[in-house]
Amino acid sequence: MNSIHFKPCSNTDRINGTSFHSDVVFATPNEMKWILGEPTWEHNDGEDKTNMEWYMEMEDGNVFTVYDYKEYKPLHPNGQVEWHIGGHSRFDTHLAKTLLREELQQASDQLMRDLR
């Protein structure tokens, strides 16, 4: 699924300085891969603070990250995960959360239509 709201960040140096501002979304790894594509970084063995991380850029050029945090276990592809959103500002992370929720809802709606 290709989003009109965001795309993978082509210049990963722009991610430097992003931080967590208390915004999260809940989804499975498969759902996140469906809306964001393959993670920028993935090592799903539970050994690190994160197993998967995406570096994304919004239409307005602002960047954000999405990552699991301190799960310390391999993530099941269809298991629910709390995904943290990092950004340069609270505004960016809140907007990213809103857009991610919208994309997740659209993906869910599409799946339900496909199952009918």
All heavy atoms as an XYZ file, in Angstrom:
964
protein
N       0.851     -1.185      0.000
C       0.000      0.000      0.000
C       0.887      1.236      0.000
O       1.778      1.367      0.821
C      -0.887     -0.020      1.251
C      -1.793      1.150      1.392
S      -2.864      0.923      2.828
C      -4.041      2.169      2.471
N       0.661      2.143     -0.913
C       1.447      3.366     -0.981
C       0.656      4.522     -0.390
O      -0.454      4.806     -0.813
C       1.827      3.689     -2.427
C       2.804      2.683     -2.978
O       3.665      2.210     -2.261
N       2.657      2.346     -4.247
N       1.242      5.183      0.575
C       0.591      6.291      1.253
C       0.807      7.581      0.480
O       1.858      7.796     -0.106
C       1.178      6.449      2.654
O       0.727      7.648      3.226
N      -0.192      8.443      0.503
C      -0.005      9.773     -0.061
C       0.484     10.741      1.014
O       0.869     11.852      0.712
C      -1.308     10.311     -0.695
C      -2.434     10.382      0.333
C      -1.717      9.465     -1.889
C      -3.654     11.128     -0.113
N       0.499     10.293      2.272
C       0.863     11.161      3.385
C       2.340     11.132      3.741
O       2.863     12.093      4.277
C       0.069     10.786      4.638
C      -1.407     10.921      4.467
N      -2.016     12.118      4.196
C      -2.394      9.994      4.531
C      -3.323     11.927      4.094
N      -3.570     10.661      4.291
N       3.004     10.017      3.457
C       4.413      9.899      3.834
C       5.098      8.863      2.955
O       4.444      8.070      2.288
C       4.579      9.541      5.304
C       3.605      8.514      5.807
C       3.780      7.170      5.543
C       2.503      8.893      6.555
C       2.884      6.224      6.010
C       1.601      7.945      7.029
C       1.795      6.605      6.748
N       6.420      8.916      2.977
C       7.236      7.993      2.189
C       8.514      7.725      2.977
O       8.839      8.459      3.917
C       7.575      8.602      0.831
C       8.403      9.878      0.945
C       8.658     10.508     -0.399
C       9.498     11.776     -0.201
N       9.738     12.471     -1.429
N       9.264      6.690      2.603
C      10.542      6.460      3.285
C      11.457      7.679      3.140
O      11.476      8.328      2.094
C      11.117      5.242      2.553
C       9.920      4.534      2.012
C       8.951      5.632      1.643
N      12.165      7.982      4.193
C      13.076      9.135      4.202
C      14.319      8.774      3.394
O      15.014      7.814      3.718
C      13.443      9.494      5.639
S      14.488     10.939      5.767
N      14.599      9.557      2.360
C      15.735      9.255      1.494
C      17.062      9.714      2.093
O      18.112      9.177      1.769
C      15.535      9.887      0.119
O      15.366     11.280      0.243
N      17.027     10.698      2.971
C      18.247     11.202      3.610
C      18.164     10.897      5.101
O      17.622     11.685      5.881
C      18.404     12.702      3.371
C      19.642     13.281      4.000
O      20.376     12.594      4.718
N      19.881     14.556      3.753
N      18.703      9.755      5.497
C      18.556      9.310      6.887
C      19.285     10.223      7.877
O      18.991     10.167      9.070
C      19.014      7.857      7.058
O      20.371      7.737      6.627
C      18.137      6.913      6.254
N      20.192     11.079      7.418
C      20.826     12.042      8.317
C      19.793     12.995      8.924
O      19.991     13.518     10.020
C      21.889     12.864      7.590
C      23.126     12.055      7.232
O      23.327     10.979      7.840
O      23.883     12.501      6.351
N      18.691     13.195      8.226
C      17.644     14.108      8.710
C      16.938     13.567      9.945
O      16.285     14.306     10.668
C      16.645     14.379      7.598
C      17.300     15.122      6.435
C      16.330     15.538      5.362
N      15.279     16.352      5.937
C      13.989     16.204      5.620
N      13.597     15.299      4.772
N      13.077     16.978      6.169
N      17.091     12.268     10.213
C      16.460     11.649     11.378
C      17.198     12.024     12.663
O      16.622     12.004     13.754
C      16.419     10.115     11.192
C      15.535      9.748     10.004
C      15.971      9.403     12.442
C      14.096     10.182     10.109
N      18.476     12.372     12.542
C      19.265     12.740     13.728
C      18.553     13.816     14.533
O      18.063     14.794     13.980
C      20.652     13.236     13.326
C      21.512     12.138     12.761
O      21.278     10.971     13.009
N      22.509     12.515     11.989
N      18.491     13.617     15.835
C      17.867     14.600     16.720
C      16.388     14.384     16.949
O      15.768     15.145     17.685
N      15.799     13.347     16.337
C      14.393     13.082     16.627
C      14.284     12.446     18.003
O      15.233     11.844     18.496
C      13.755     12.145     15.572
O      14.474     10.913     15.542
C      13.746     12.781     14.193
N      13.133     12.613     18.624
C      12.923     12.027     19.943
C      11.445     11.713     20.141
O      10.587     12.160     19.387
C      13.424     12.971     21.042
O      12.749     14.204     20.988
N      11.189     10.957     21.174
C       9.844     10.524     21.524
C       9.126     11.644     22.265
O       9.666     12.222     23.203
C       9.948      9.261     22.391
C       8.646      8.688     22.822
C       7.707      8.279     21.897
C       8.357      8.536     24.168
C       6.510      7.717     22.294
C       7.166      7.976     24.583
C       6.235      7.574     23.639
N       7.897     11.947     21.829
C       7.085     13.001     22.459
C       5.757     12.442     22.963
O       4.743     13.127     22.940
C       6.834     14.143     21.475
C       8.062     14.874     21.059
N       8.586     15.924     21.776
C       8.901     14.691     20.003
C       9.676     16.378     21.176
N       9.892     15.643     20.093
N       5.767     11.158     23.377
C       4.606     10.487     23.977
C       3.524     10.068     22.992
O       2.421      9.723     23.408
C       3.975     11.333     25.086
O       4.923     11.567     26.104
N       3.799     10.086     21.689
C       2.816      9.625     20.715
C       3.114      8.186     20.330
O       4.266      7.842     20.025
C       2.825     10.518     19.467
C       2.134     11.842     19.723
O       0.967     11.819     20.165
O       2.751     12.885     19.476
N       2.076      7.351     20.338
C       2.203      5.938     19.982
C       1.010      5.529     19.123
O      -0.039      6.180     19.134
C       2.276      5.019     21.230
C       3.482      5.344     22.086
C       1.007      5.074     22.049
N       1.190      4.449     18.389
C       0.089      3.770     17.701
C       0.210      2.285     18.022
O       1.299      1.799     18.334
C       0.090      3.993     16.168
C      -0.194      5.432     15.825
C       1.374      3.514     15.531
N      -0.900      1.585     17.949
C      -0.932      0.150     18.193
C      -1.268     -0.553     16.887
O      -2.257     -0.213     16.235
C      -1.970     -0.188     19.269
C      -1.603      0.356     20.611
C      -1.991      1.632     20.994
C      -0.853     -0.408     21.496
C      -1.636      2.142     22.234
C      -0.503      0.101     22.737
C      -0.889      1.377     23.098
N      -0.426     -1.514     16.524
C      -0.621     -2.274     15.292
C       0.299     -3.484     15.326
O       1.200     -3.565     16.164
C      -0.303     -1.405     14.074
N       0.087     -4.384     14.406
C       0.974     -5.535     14.277
C       2.150     -5.163     13.364
O       2.043     -4.217     12.569
C       0.228     -6.737     13.664
O      -0.056     -6.449     12.292
C      -1.049     -7.055     14.423
N       3.247     -5.897     13.438
C       4.334     -5.660     12.489
C       3.867     -5.789     11.034
O       4.272     -4.993     10.180
C       5.364     -6.730     12.848
C       5.171     -6.923     14.326
C       3.666     -6.844     14.498
N       3.006     -6.768     10.751
C       2.499     -6.908      9.383
C       1.708     -5.690      8.937
O       1.831     -5.254      7.795
C       1.649     -8.176      9.239
C       2.488     -9.416      9.047
O       3.673     -9.344      8.713
N       1.884    -10.566      9.253
N       0.895     -5.141      9.826
C       0.143     -3.935      9.480
C       1.085     -2.765      9.210
O       0.886     -2.005      8.249
C      -0.841     -3.576     10.597
C      -2.004     -4.539     10.711
C      -2.827     -4.340     11.967
O      -2.283     -3.904     13.014
O      -4.036     -4.648     11.915
N       2.104     -2.627     10.045
C       3.055     -1.522      9.844
C       3.809     -1.683      8.531
O       4.027     -0.716      7.804
C       4.014     -1.422     11.023
C       3.341     -1.046     12.332
S       2.322      0.455     12.253
C       3.603      1.692     12.274
N       4.190     -2.911      8.211
C       4.874     -3.151      6.936
C       3.940     -2.872      5.763
O       4.373     -2.393      4.713
C       5.406     -4.587      6.869
C       6.611     -4.804      7.768
C       7.102     -6.238      7.714
C       8.313     -6.436      8.605
N       8.841     -7.819      8.536
N       2.661     -3.146      5.956
C       1.682     -2.900      4.893
C       1.598     -1.405      4.581
O       1.560     -1.018      3.418
C       0.319     -3.439      5.313
C      -0.774     -3.173      4.319
C      -1.761     -2.241      4.430
C      -0.985     -3.831      3.075
N      -2.567     -2.279      3.333
C      -2.115     -3.249      2.476
C      -0.314     -4.860      2.400
C      -2.600     -3.659      1.239
C      -0.809     -5.260      1.167
C      -1.934     -4.661      0.600
N       1.589     -0.557      5.619
C       1.422      0.884      5.361
C       2.745      1.631      5.185
O       2.773      2.667      4.532
C       0.550      1.578      6.431
C       1.229      1.606      7.783
C      -0.837      0.947      6.492
C       0.546      2.515      8.790
N       3.846      1.108      5.768
C       5.129      1.825      5.701
C       6.156      1.168      4.783
O       7.191      1.756      4.488
C       5.742      1.940      7.107
C       4.943      2.712      8.140
C       5.645      2.674      9.493
C       4.722      4.151      7.698
N       5.912     -0.064      4.387
C       6.906     -0.806      3.620
C       7.854     -1.518      4.571
O       7.629     -1.587      5.778
N       8.917     -2.055      4.025
C       9.895     -2.761      4.846
C      10.602     -1.781      5.782
O      10.852     -0.632      5.399
C      10.914     -3.487      3.974
C      10.329     -4.695      3.263
C       9.768     -5.738      4.224
O      10.446     -6.080      5.223
O       8.647     -6.219      3.975
N      10.929     -2.205      6.994
C      11.609     -1.309      7.937
C      12.966     -0.840      7.399
O      13.631     -1.565      6.650
C      11.812     -2.178      9.181
C      10.853     -3.303      9.046
C      10.675     -3.526      7.575
N      13.335      0.349      7.810
C      14.668      0.870      7.497
C      15.706      0.018      8.195
O      16.780     -0.247      7.662
C      14.784      2.336      7.974
O      13.692      3.084      7.433
C      16.103      2.953      7.540
N      15.384     -0.400      9.409
C      16.262     -1.252     10.213
C      15.413     -2.344     10.846
O      14.350     -2.068     11.400
C      16.949     -0.420     11.291
C      17.939     -1.199     12.099
C      19.259     -1.366     11.820
C      17.692     -1.925     13.305
N      19.856     -2.160     12.783
C      18.910     -2.510     13.711
C      16.566     -2.147     14.084
C      19.033     -3.296     14.846
C      16.683     -2.932     15.218
C      17.910     -3.487     15.595
N      15.878     -3.591     10.735
C      15.157     -4.697     11.374
C      16.148     -5.759     11.816
O      17.011     -6.188     11.058
C      14.159     -5.323     10.397
C      13.376     -6.467     10.992
C      12.308     -7.017     10.062
O      12.243     -6.626      8.882
O      11.526     -7.855     10.533
N      16.022     -6.138     13.063
C      16.757     -7.255     13.636
C      15.855     -7.820     14.726
O      16.028     -7.528     15.908
C      18.102     -6.799     14.203
C      19.050     -7.927     14.387
N      20.401     -7.780     14.359
C      18.838     -9.249     14.575
C      20.984     -8.946     14.538
N      20.054     -9.848     14.680
N      14.882     -8.587     14.296
C      13.790     -9.035     15.156
C      14.182    -10.250     15.995
O      13.614    -11.320     15.871
C      12.557     -9.328     14.308
C      11.311     -9.543     15.134
O      11.257     -9.173     16.306
N      10.312    -10.132     14.532
N      15.166    -10.044     16.890
C      15.575    -11.152     17.760
C      15.366    -10.847     19.245
O      15.632    -11.672     20.098
C      17.032    -11.530     17.511
C      18.011    -10.415     17.818
O      17.592     -9.363     18.359
O      19.204    -10.586     17.514
N      14.884     -9.643     19.560
C      14.635     -9.267     20.943
C      15.881     -8.894     21.728
O      15.809     -8.659     22.928
N      17.025     -8.823     21.080
C      18.298     -8.546     21.760
C      18.541     -7.053     22.001
O      19.315     -6.696     22.875
C      19.463     -9.114     20.936
C      19.431    -10.621     20.779
C      19.739    -11.363     22.064
O      20.615    -10.914     22.817
O      19.081    -12.396     22.318
N      17.925     -6.196     21.193
C      18.157     -4.749     21.290
C      16.927     -4.040     21.841
O      15.869     -4.638     22.008
C      18.496     -4.184     19.901
C      19.787     -4.757     19.351
O      20.798     -4.725     20.075
O      19.772     -5.237     18.205
N      17.065     -2.735     22.074
C      15.920     -1.950     22.551
C      14.810     -1.894     21.508
O      13.652     -1.701     21.854
C      16.358     -0.527     22.897
C      17.100     -0.419     24.201
C      17.395      1.027     24.526
C      18.239      1.125     25.784
N      18.603      2.511     26.079
N      15.174     -2.009     20.232
C      14.178     -2.039     19.168
C      14.429     -3.234     18.264
O      15.564     -3.682     18.110
C      14.197     -0.748     18.322
O      15.465     -0.640     17.690
C      13.929      0.482     19.162
N      13.360     -3.736     17.682
C      13.435     -4.819     16.702
C      13.250     -4.303     15.282
O      13.793     -4.861     14.346
C      12.351     -5.868     16.971
C      12.597     -6.647     18.234
O      13.567     -7.368     18.345
N      11.702     -6.490     19.205
N      12.430     -3.265     15.154
C      12.106     -2.701     13.844
C      12.022     -1.189     13.966
O      11.530     -0.670     14.967
C      10.758     -3.220     13.346
C      10.700     -4.686     13.146
S       9.042     -5.205     12.665
C       9.243     -6.975     12.802
N      12.490     -0.516     12.922
C      12.421      0.940     12.910
C      12.275      1.424     11.470
O      12.932      0.927     10.565
C      13.680      1.531     13.540
C      13.613      3.013     13.730
C      14.709      3.552     14.628
O      15.543      2.768     15.115
O      14.719      4.769     14.838
N      11.382      2.397     11.299
C      11.169      3.031     10.001
C      11.559      4.494     10.100
O      11.262      5.157     11.095
C       9.691      2.967      9.601
C       9.198      1.626      9.199
C       9.107      1.142      7.928
C       8.669      0.603     10.048
N       8.567     -0.124      7.950
C       8.300     -0.482      9.241
C       8.495      0.485     11.430
C       7.750     -1.652      9.746
C       7.961     -0.680     11.942
C       7.589     -1.731     11.106
N      12.196      5.005      9.056
C      12.520      6.424      8.922
C      11.634      6.960      7.800
O      11.772      6.549      6.640
C      13.978      6.642      8.553
C      14.994      6.096      9.525
C      16.308      5.951      9.151
C      14.649      5.725     10.821
C      17.270      5.461     10.039
C      15.594      5.235     11.707
C      16.901      5.105     11.311
O      17.839      4.612     12.195
N      10.748      7.869      8.150
C       9.743      8.325      7.194
C       9.785      9.845      7.022
O      10.266     10.572      7.894
C       8.344      7.910      7.669
C       8.178      6.411      7.941
S       8.528      5.335      6.539
C       7.204      5.790      5.423
N       9.245     10.297      5.897
C       9.144     11.722      5.593
C       7.702     12.033      5.201
O       7.105     11.312      4.386
C      10.081     12.063      4.433
C      10.081     13.508      4.053
C      11.070     13.813      2.937
O      12.028     13.035      2.737
O      10.871     14.832      2.270
N       7.147     13.094      5.780
C       5.783     13.496      5.467
C       5.773     14.391      4.233
O       6.816     14.864      3.783
C       5.166     14.239      6.658
C       4.925     13.330      7.847
S       4.116     14.158      9.232
C       5.543     14.782     10.116
N       4.577     14.631      3.718
C       4.414     15.490      2.535
C       5.045     16.862      2.730
O       5.557     17.456      1.793
C       2.929     15.693      2.228
C       2.233     14.478      1.698
C       0.760     14.747      1.469
O       0.094     15.258      2.398
O       0.287     14.465      0.360
N       5.006     17.380      3.964
C       5.537     18.720      4.234
C       7.057     18.727      4.391
O       7.653     19.765      4.654
C       4.869     19.336      5.466
C       5.159     18.594      6.763
O       5.971     17.639      6.767
O       4.559     18.968      7.798
N       7.686     17.546      4.263
C       9.144     17.462      4.366
C       9.658     17.122      5.750
O      10.840     16.804      5.905
N       8.805     17.195      6.762
C       9.234     16.835      8.117
C       9.379     15.322      8.219
O       8.683     14.570      7.545
C       8.248     17.364      9.155
C       8.338     18.867      9.299
O       9.425     19.429      9.274
N       7.206     19.524      9.432
N      10.286     14.897      9.081
C      10.589     13.469      9.212
C      10.086     12.932     10.544
O       9.887     13.685     11.500
C      12.107     13.202      9.074
C      12.587     13.586      7.686
C      12.900     13.925     10.142
N       9.894     11.600     10.576
C       9.540     10.932     11.823
C      10.044      9.503     11.776
O      10.349      8.967     10.715
C       8.035     10.986     12.096
C       7.168     10.219     11.138
C       6.720      8.941     11.444
C       6.767     10.787      9.926
C       5.907      8.239     10.581
C       5.951     10.089      9.048
C       5.518      8.816      9.376
N      10.153      8.913     12.951
C      10.541      7.512     13.065
C       9.401      6.749     13.727
O       8.610      7.325     14.476
C      11.818      7.340     13.907
O      11.584      7.855     15.221
C      13.001      8.061     13.286
N       9.334      5.468     13.441
C       8.374      4.573     14.086
C       9.170      3.353     14.526
O       9.916      2.780     13.727
C       7.255      4.156     13.116
C       6.291      3.184     13.790
C       6.509      5.362     12.573
N       9.010      2.965     15.796
C       9.810      1.861     16.322
C       9.141      1.247     17.544
O       8.423      1.921     18.271
C      11.215      2.346     16.696
C      11.226      3.525     17.649
C      11.357      3.325     19.022
C      11.076      4.828     17.183
C      11.355      4.388     19.902
C      11.067      5.905     18.059
C      11.203      5.683     19.414
O      11.185      6.737     20.286
N       9.390     -0.055     17.716
C       8.990     -0.686     18.976
C      10.066     -0.317     19.992
O      11.189     -0.011     19.617
C       8.874     -2.204     18.822
C      10.197     -2.880     18.521
O      10.732     -2.691     17.414
O      10.708     -3.589     19.390
N       9.723     -0.336     21.269
C      10.704      0.093     22.265
C      10.678     -0.830     23.475
O       9.641     -1.001     24.117
C      10.423      1.530     22.704
C      11.489      2.118     23.573
C      12.777      2.305     23.094
C      11.214      2.474     24.879
C      13.774      2.847     23.892
C      12.199      3.026     25.692
C      13.474      3.206     25.191
O      14.463      3.733     25.984
N      11.829     -1.429     23.731
C      12.045     -2.289     24.897
C      11.050     -3.446     25.005
O      10.574     -3.768     26.079
C      12.049     -1.465     26.185
C      13.242     -0.533     26.288
C      13.304      0.112     27.653
C      14.552      0.965     27.797
N      14.661      1.586     29.117
N      10.766     -4.068     23.875
C       9.959     -5.294     23.905
C      10.806     -6.448     24.427
O      10.301     -7.341     25.088
C       9.408     -5.609     22.511
C       8.396     -4.605     21.996
C       7.062     -4.688     22.704
O       6.658     -5.794     23.123
O       6.401     -3.646     22.836
N      12.085     -6.450     24.074
C      13.048     -7.481     24.483
C      12.561     -8.897     24.212
O      12.780     -9.814     24.992
C      13.457     -7.306     25.947
C      14.263     -6.054     26.171
C      13.829     -5.090     27.061
C      15.452     -5.836     25.478
C      14.571     -3.924     27.269
C      16.193     -4.683     25.674
C      15.751     -3.733     26.571
O      16.484     -2.591     26.764
N      11.885     -9.059     23.092
C      11.474    -10.369     22.594
C      11.239    -10.207     21.096
O      10.937     -9.107     20.628
C      10.195    -10.854     23.276
C       8.993     -9.971     22.986
C       7.743    -10.421     23.699
C       6.611     -9.452     23.346
N       5.458     -9.613     24.159
N      11.385    -11.279     20.335
C      11.052    -11.186     18.918
C       9.567    -10.837     18.759
O       8.724    -11.314     19.523
C      11.354    -12.587     18.372
C      12.329    -13.165     19.345
C      11.951    -12.587     20.685
N       9.264    -10.000     17.795
C       7.884     -9.591     17.560
C       7.201    -10.592     16.639
O       7.725    -10.936     15.574
C       7.840     -8.204     16.929
C       8.520     -7.080     17.713
C       8.413     -5.774     16.951
C       7.946     -6.950     19.106
N       6.023    -11.056     17.046
C       5.230    -11.940     16.199
C       4.627    -11.085     15.075
O       4.124     -9.989     15.344
C       4.123    -12.612     17.015
C       3.375    -13.638     16.244
N       2.378    -13.320     15.355
C       3.499    -14.987     16.207
C       1.909    -14.414     14.813
N       2.577    -15.456     15.317
N       4.653    -11.560     13.836
C       4.158    -10.753     12.715
C       2.730    -10.243     12.891
O       2.389     -9.171     12.409
C       4.251    -11.700     11.516
C       5.256    -12.719     11.901
C       5.174    -12.858     13.398
N       1.894    -11.017     13.597
C       0.500    -10.615     13.784
C       0.176    -10.258     15.228
O      -0.991    -10.195     15.602
C      -0.430    -11.715     13.279
C      -0.285    -11.914     11.788
O      -0.297    -10.957     11.020
N      -0.101    -13.148     11.370
N       1.204    -10.031     16.043
C       0.993     -9.643     17.435
C       0.907     -8.129     17.583
O       1.634     -7.388     16.923
N       0.029     -7.691     18.434
C      -0.151     -6.253     18.666
C       1.085     -5.667     19.354
O       1.588     -6.243     20.314
C      -1.398     -6.030     19.522
C      -1.922     -4.626     19.538
C      -2.680     -4.267     18.269
O      -2.142     -4.307     17.190
N      -3.937     -3.905     18.416
N       1.548     -4.524     18.870
C       2.741     -3.857     19.396
C       2.426     -2.377     19.609
O       1.688     -1.776     18.829
C       3.930     -3.993     18.410
C       5.143     -3.212     18.887
C       4.287     -5.454     18.200
N       2.984     -1.811     20.666
C       2.923     -0.362     20.865
C       4.129      0.226     20.131
O       5.272     -0.036     20.480
C       2.994     -0.015     22.350
C       2.997      1.482     22.602
C       3.120      1.818     24.076
O       4.264      1.905     24.556
O       2.063      1.976     24.723
N       3.868      1.032     19.095
C       4.918      1.643     18.282
C       5.106      3.086     18.709
O       4.148      3.863     18.751
C       4.536      1.593     16.797
C       4.346      0.203     16.290
C       3.159     -0.470     16.174
C       5.362     -0.702     15.862
N       3.386     -1.739     15.691
C       4.729     -1.908     15.478
C       6.743     -0.613     15.754
C       5.430     -3.007     15.007
C       7.443     -1.710     15.271
C       6.795     -2.881     14.902
N       6.322      3.442     19.042
C       6.667      4.806     19.404
C       6.911      5.616     18.133
O       7.421      5.091     17.150
C       7.934      4.829     20.255
C       7.723      4.314     21.640
N       8.318      4.884     22.734
C       6.980      3.294     22.120
C       7.949      4.244     23.823
N       7.144      3.267     23.475
N       6.580      6.889     18.208
C       6.806      7.800     17.091
C       7.783      8.868     17.550
O       7.556      9.516     18.574
C       5.487      8.458     16.633
C       4.473      7.371     16.252
C       5.748      9.411     15.469
C       3.069      7.885     16.061
N       8.866      9.012     16.820
C       9.868     10.027     17.130
C       9.819     11.136     16.092
O       9.501     10.902     14.928
N      10.141     12.339     16.520
C      10.160     13.469     15.597
C      10.956     14.608     16.179
O      11.422     14.552     17.319
N      11.092     15.657     15.399
C      11.821     16.841     15.859
C      10.966     17.725     16.762
O      11.498     18.594     17.443
C      12.343     17.640     14.669
C      13.456     16.958     13.946
N      14.696     16.751     14.508
C      13.511     16.406     12.715
C      15.472     16.116     13.645
N      14.774     15.884     12.556
N       9.639     17.501     16.747
C       8.762     18.304     17.607
C       7.518     17.499     17.961
O       7.196     16.507     17.300
C       8.339     19.591     16.883
O       7.411     19.294     15.838
N       6.832     17.939     18.983
C       5.567     17.322     19.392
C       4.551     17.448     18.267
O       3.770     16.543     18.021
C       5.071     18.001     20.681
C       3.678     17.591     21.105
C       3.739     16.277     21.889
N       2.471     16.025     22.530
C       1.605     15.106     22.114
N       1.878     14.353     21.094
N       0.472     14.930     22.744
N       4.566     18.566     17.560
C       3.649     18.761     16.435
C       3.871     17.671     15.379
O       2.921     17.072     14.881
C       3.829     20.149     15.818
C       2.964     20.368     14.614
C       1.638     20.745     14.752
C       3.476     20.176     13.339
C       0.826     20.919     13.634
C       2.676     20.348     12.213
C       1.347     20.722     12.368
N       5.135     17.412     15.033
C       5.454     16.405     14.015
C       4.994     15.013     14.431
O       4.427     14.277     13.623
C       6.963     16.364     13.736
C       7.466     17.593     13.009
O       6.649     18.372     12.466
O       8.701     17.773     12.988
N       5.245     14.638     15.685
C       4.875     13.290     16.110
C       3.361     13.138     16.212
O       2.815     12.088     15.896
C       5.542     12.883     17.441
O       5.136     13.764     18.483
C       7.050     12.877     17.308
N       2.680     14.194     16.620
C       1.220     14.128     16.703
C       0.613     14.020     15.298
O      -0.307     13.223     15.078
C       0.651     15.333     17.457
C      -0.808     15.219     17.709
N      -1.330     14.339     18.628
C      -1.860     15.834     17.136
C      -2.647     14.426     18.621
N      -2.990     15.321     17.723
N       1.137     14.791     14.361
C       0.654     14.706     12.985
C       0.939     13.318     12.412
O       0.074     12.712     11.775
C       1.308     15.784     12.121
C       0.934     15.763     10.641
C      -0.567     15.878     10.440
C       1.671     16.890      9.903
N       2.138     12.800     12.648
C       2.484     11.463     12.168
C       1.533     10.421     12.755
O       1.074      9.521     12.043
C       3.931     11.126     12.511
N       1.212     10.537     14.040
C       0.278      9.596     14.674
C      -1.091      9.660     13.995
O      -1.682      8.621     13.695
C       0.140      9.902     16.158
C      -0.888      9.012     16.867
C      -0.977      9.265     18.341
C      -1.695     10.551     18.634
N      -1.943     10.751     20.070
N      -1.562     10.847     13.736
C      -2.851     11.018     13.071
C      -2.836     10.369     11.688
O      -3.765      9.638     11.321
C      -3.201     12.510     12.970
O      -3.266     13.061     14.292
C      -4.520     12.735     12.261
N      -1.774     10.609     10.926
C      -1.666     10.037      9.587
C      -1.529      8.521      9.627
O      -2.137      7.814      8.810
C      -0.482     10.664      8.846
C      -0.571     12.172      8.596
C       0.724     12.685      7.979
C      -1.772     12.512      7.730
N      -0.748      8.004     10.564
C      -0.595      6.556     10.697
C      -1.927      5.899     11.047
O      -2.282      4.859     10.481
C       0.457      6.222     11.761
C       1.901      6.485     11.375
C       2.793      6.445     12.618
C       2.373      5.497     10.328
N      -2.657      6.486     11.974
C      -3.964      5.927     12.343
C      -4.905      5.913     11.146
O      -5.648      4.954     10.934
C      -4.581      6.729     13.487
C      -3.981      6.428     14.825
C      -4.679      7.215     15.898
N      -4.236      6.838     17.220
C      -4.559      7.500     18.310
N      -5.334      8.575     18.241
N      -4.116      7.110     19.481
N      -4.876      6.983     10.360
C      -5.711      7.059      9.164
C      -5.334      5.943      8.181
O      -6.203      5.257      7.642
C      -5.543      8.425      8.510
C      -6.412      8.641      7.298
C      -6.213     10.019      6.713
O      -6.253     11.003      7.478
O      -6.018     10.109      5.487
N      -4.047      5.759      7.955
C      -3.584      4.711      7.037
C      -3.939      3.319      7.565
O      -4.336      2.444      6.791
C      -2.075      4.817      6.823
C      -1.649      6.057      6.076
C      -2.017      6.043      4.597
O      -2.070      4.950      3.987
O      -2.242      7.138      4.050
N      -3.782      3.098      8.867
C      -4.145      1.806      9.453
C      -5.635      1.535      9.301
O      -6.038      0.409      8.997
C      -3.729      1.749     10.929
C      -2.236      1.605     11.185
C      -1.911      1.950     12.640
C      -1.760      0.194     10.839
N      -6.457      2.552      9.493
C      -7.904      2.386      9.341
C      -8.256      2.079      7.892
O      -9.074      1.203      7.611
C      -8.653      3.628      9.820
C     -10.162      3.467      9.781
C     -10.652      2.324     10.653
O     -10.355      2.274     11.831
N     -11.394      1.389     10.077
N      -7.633      2.785      6.953
C      -7.895      2.524      5.537
C      -7.479      1.106      5.154
O      -8.175      0.437      4.394
C      -7.180      3.551      4.664
C      -7.806      4.913      4.714
C      -7.045      5.942      3.895
O      -6.137      5.623      3.139
N      -7.417      7.206      4.053
N      -6.346      0.656      5.678
C      -5.885     -0.707      5.404
C      -6.871     -1.724      5.965
O      -7.194     -2.724      5.308
C      -4.493     -0.927      5.989
N      -7.364     -1.478      7.167
C      -8.343     -2.366      7.781
C      -9.632     -2.386      6.975
O     -10.207     -3.451      6.729
C      -8.614     -1.914      9.209
O      -9.633     -2.688      9.790
N     -10.098     -1.218      6.542
C     -11.313     -1.134      5.726
C     -11.142     -1.899      4.421
O     -12.043     -2.603      3.979
C     -11.661      0.325      5.427
C     -12.096      1.101      6.672
O     -12.355      0.478      7.725
O     -12.147      2.351      6.577
N      -9.957     -1.758      3.799
C      -9.694     -2.462      2.538
C      -9.710     -3.972      2.746
O     -10.281     -4.722      1.956
C      -8.362     -2.025      1.939
C      -8.035     -2.683      0.607
C      -9.044     -2.329     -0.471
O      -9.365     -1.159     -0.670
N      -9.552     -3.317     -1.172
N      -9.102     -4.417      3.830
C      -9.083     -5.844      4.142
C     -10.514     -6.367      4.308
O     -10.860     -7.426      3.792
C      -8.256     -6.122      5.401
C      -8.223     -7.563      5.859
C      -7.604     -8.471      4.797
C      -7.476     -7.683      7.168
N     -11.337     -5.619      5.018
C     -12.731     -6.051      5.225
C     -13.470     -6.120      3.893
O     -14.249     -7.041      3.673
C     -13.448     -5.112      6.201
C     -12.895     -5.186      7.618
S     -12.820     -6.856      8.295
C     -14.549     -7.223      8.432
N     -13.235     -5.150      2.999
C     -13.883     -5.192      1.672
C     -13.399     -6.415      0.894
O     -14.185     -7.075      0.220
C     -13.586     -3.916      0.889
C     -14.400     -2.711      1.350
C     -14.287     -1.546      0.391
N     -12.933     -0.993      0.328
C     -12.439     -0.091      1.150
N     -13.173      0.389      2.136
N     -11.204      0.363      0.993
N     -12.104     -6.708      0.976
C     -11.535     -7.844      0.255
C     -12.068     -9.174      0.759
O     -12.159    -10.138     -0.012
C     -10.008     -7.844      0.345
C      -9.373     -6.694     -0.418
O     -10.083     -5.999     -1.184
O      -8.160     -6.475     -0.219
N     -12.427     -9.231      2.036
C     -12.924    -10.474      2.612
C     -14.378    -10.747      2.266
O     -14.857    -11.863      2.446
C     -12.729    -10.469      4.138
C     -11.283    -10.526      4.622
C     -11.232    -10.380      6.130
C     -10.622    -11.827      4.174
N     -15.083     -9.739      1.803
C     -16.510     -9.914      1.470
C     -16.694    -10.628      0.172
O     -15.993    -10.690     -0.710
C     -17.219     -8.567      1.398
C     -17.380     -7.961      2.756
C     -18.203     -6.704      2.669
N     -17.852     -5.887      3.812
C     -17.878     -4.580      3.827
N     -18.232     -3.907      2.774
N     -17.572     -3.913      4.901
